[in-house]
Amino acid sequence: MNENDLPSRLRAAGVRPSAQRMAVAEYVLTTDEHPSAEQVLTRVTKRWPYLSRATVYNTLNLFVREGLLRQLVLAEGNVVFDPKLERHHHFIDDATGRIEDVHWDAVKVGDAQLDGYSVREYMVVLRGRKVRRPTVTAKQPTAKQTVKSPPPSASASSVRRETKKSKEQGRT
């Protein structure tokens, strides 16, 4: 979302785009992150230091109430905000704590038919570690590791002498 569209988006949701609300919206409605209220406060007050904690928290609650933002509890005691309103799941990286969006169709879940319950919505929260795939590039030798090929006419004994000389020079 473009920052220029934010006032129209707020008005369409019935929210008056005050300077304080715009300051919060510029970050929280355009981020790919899933920030907590404290993270929003820290980020927004770097640019707008006059904003109070109460203003930021009240604005976040207003945005949730008016359907501009989703409030999620992905771990006990950890409330985060998600500007992505379309259906999707989440992956939480155990190593970094980073929350990433997972496309809805990437996870196959059967219909939730629970006797005695009316299911309004559901999402899957996946937890694990992001796998780092090794890159397949040739390791370039460092200056100390540079290997000189012997000339084609060099004998085995002269190669050993050159190797021994190179090692001795490397120690000094």
C-alpha positions, 0 to 999 in steps of 0.5 A, a space after each residue: 500500500 502506498 502512503 498517499 492512499 492511507 488518508 482515503 483508506 482511513 476515511 473509507 473505514 470511518 476513521 478521521 485521518 488525524 496527524 497522530 493516526 496517520 503517523 501510526 498508519 504510515 508504519 503499521 498499515 504498510 509493513 511486512 512485519 508483524 509488530 507488537 504494540 511496543 514495537 509500533 510505539 518504538 518505531 513511530 516515536 523515532 519519527 514522531 517523538 511527541 506521540 504518547 503510548 496511549 495514543 499509539 495503543 488507542 490508534 491500534 485498537 481503533 484500526 483493529 475495531 474498524 477492520 484496518 488491522 488484525 490483532 493476533 495472539 500467535 504465542 501466549 502473551 505475545 500480541 502482534 498486529 497484521 496489516 494483511 487482511 486476506 486469508 493466510 497462515 503464519 510461520 514463526 522461526 524458532 531461531 529468530 522469532 520472525 513471523 512470516 506470512 504463508 499463502 493460504 493454499 500452501 497449507 492443506 487443512 480439511 473443513 473444520 466441522 466441530 460438533 456444537 461449535 460455529 467456526 468463524 475463521 481459522 489459521 494455521 501457525 507453523 513453527 520451526 526453523 528456516 532452512 538455509 540452503 548452502 550455496 554452490 559456489 567454488 570457494 575462492 582461496 584467500 591470499 595466504 591460501 593461493 596455490 601456485 601450480 608448478 611448471 610442467 617441467 618441475 620435478 617432484 623434489 623441486 615442488 617439495 622444496 618450493 612448498 617447504 619454502 612457502 610454509 616457512 615464509 608464512 610463519 615469519 
